Amino acid sequence: MSKSILYMSMSLDGFITGPDDGPDNGLGNGGLRLHEWLGEPVSDYPHFDPPGVSGQVFAEVMGTGAVVVGRRTFDHAGHWGGDHHGVPIFVPTRGTPPAPQSGWVHYVPDAATAMREAKAAAGDGDVMVHGADLAQSLLREGLLDELEIHLVPVALGDGRRLFGADHIEFELTRVLNAPGVTHLHYRVLHQ
């Protein structure tokens, strides 16, 4: 059975972007620091090939069978050019959705529908989750199974936080140390 896994780079003080994130500044001021562990893009379209342990984690990310992404994150990421590693992308969207850029993008009415359709599309593969607001919603609804936090040793001081005020318990299942990042894998303890 496929699992839903949030993959997110985060600062030590809990931010996933720097301040002033937006469509022209997707990761906010200073937020690119959170993705330095990926190394330099190896092609025109950002494709990464980090070495060592980070490469192992990145291969897991790229092995997912579908993506569920929050609308804000999707817009700020420039829609990934309509493709995220060649798998279907499901975007919960209120109101009238925009025209999809490619056959990979599916706008759906809510997070539960996005997750249901993504798991069906992923088959035996897992579902990658992106976006802070979406992750918080999925956690509240009991629809997020695991988290892979790429913890970067920097304090950004401001920006977009990953977690809200909800009380949620997690079980740490793996810790992988790599240059410039610690990869922490958690299982969500649904109550």
N, C-alpha and C positions, 0 to 999 in steps of 0.2 A: 504494500500500500504506500502511495506516495506521501511524503511529509511536506509541510510548509515550513520553510526556513528563511528567517530574516538574515540577510548578509549586510553588515553595516560597519563602516569605519567610524570610529568615535574617539574624541579626545578624552583625556583623563577627567576633565570636568563635565563630561556628558554631552558634548555638542557633536552633531553630525555635519554641520556647516559652520562657517564663520559668520560674523554679522553681515547684514545687507545682502543676503542671498536673493537671487531673482533670475529671471530668464536670461539676462546678459551676464550674470555672475552666479552661476549655478551652485557653486560650493561656498559662496560668500567670501568675504575678505579673509585671507589666510587659510581658507578651507582646503586648498589644494594640498596642504601639508598632510592631511588625513589620508591621502592616496599615494604618497611617496613610496610606500611599501610595494606598490605594484611595479615600480621602475618606470622607465621611459616607454612610450608607445612604440611598437615595432612595425607599425603600418600607418597609412594616412588615417584610416578610421581607427580610433583608439582600440588597439588590441594589445594586450600586455602578456609578458612571459617572465614573471618574477622567478628568481632562482630559489633553490632549496625548499624549505618548509613552506614559505609563502607561495611557491609554485604549486605545491601539493594542494594547498587550500584553494588557490585560484582554479585549479583543475576541477575541484569539487563544485565550485561556483558555476563553471562553464559546463558541467555535466548535468545541470538541472534541465528538466523537460518543458518548463513553462515559467513565465514571469507574471507576478501580480505587482503592480506598481501604483502608488498614489498619483493622482492627477497632477498635483503640484510638482512632485519630483519628476514626473514624466515630462512636464512642460519645461522645467528648469534644466533638464538634461538634453533639451533639444530633440526630444522624442527618440533619441539614439539613432536618428536617421531612419526610423521605422523598423529597426532590426536590433535585437539583443541576442546574440549568439545563435541565430537561426531557429528560435523557438517562438511559439505564440506568446503574445503580451496582452494581458488583461488589465484594463484601466477603469476602476470605478469612477463614474462621472455622473454628476447631478445635471439635470436639464438636458438640453439637446446636445449630443456629442458632436465634435468636429468630424469632418471626413477623415477616415483613416489614411495614413500615408502609404501603407502597404497592407498586404494580406495577413501580416503577422499581428497587426494591432486590432484589438477588439475592445470597444467601449461598452461597459456594462453598467447597470443601474446602482450597484452597491457592492460592498466588500465581500459579503457572503456569496453572491452570485459569481463574482470574480474568482474566489477561491474554488468553488464547486466546478466551474468551467475549466479553470487552470489545472486542477487535479485530474479531471477527465482527459484533458489534452495531453498532460504529461505522461499518462499511462503508468509505467513502473518508475518513472523518474520523479524526482522531487520538484517542488515548486519554489523558485526564488522569490523572495518578498523584498521590495524596496520602498522606503518612505516612512518617515516618523509618524505622521498622523495615521497612515494606513496601519502601521504596526500596532499603534495604540488601540485602534478600533478592532483589529483582529484579536489582540490579546483580551480585550473586554468581552468579545463574542466567543472566546474559546476556540478560535480558528487558526492560531499560530502554534506550531508544534515545537520549534527549536529556534535558537538564535546563534549566529556566528558573528561575534563582535571582534573586529580588528582594532584592538586598543592601541592607540598611538600616544607615545609619551610627550604630549604637549597639552597645555591648558590654553584654550582659545578665549576664555573669558566671556564670550557672548556668541550668539548664533541660534541655531535651531536645536533644541534638545531632543534626544531620542525618546525619553520616557516622560510620561505625564505623572499625575498624582495618584494613579491607581496602585493599590497594593497587589503585587503579583509575586509569586515564589518561583524560583528557578533552581535547577540542579546543574552544577558545573560538571560536564562530562569529558572535557578535553582542554588542555592548555598546551599550546605550541608557541615556543619563543623563536623569534626570527629577528634579523637586524631591523631596528626601527619600528617593530610592532610585536604585540603579543596577541595571538589568535585564541579567543576564548569561545568554546562551544557550550551552550546551555540547552537543557531540555526544559520546556515550560511545564510547570506542575499545575495542571488544570484542576480546579477545585469544584 
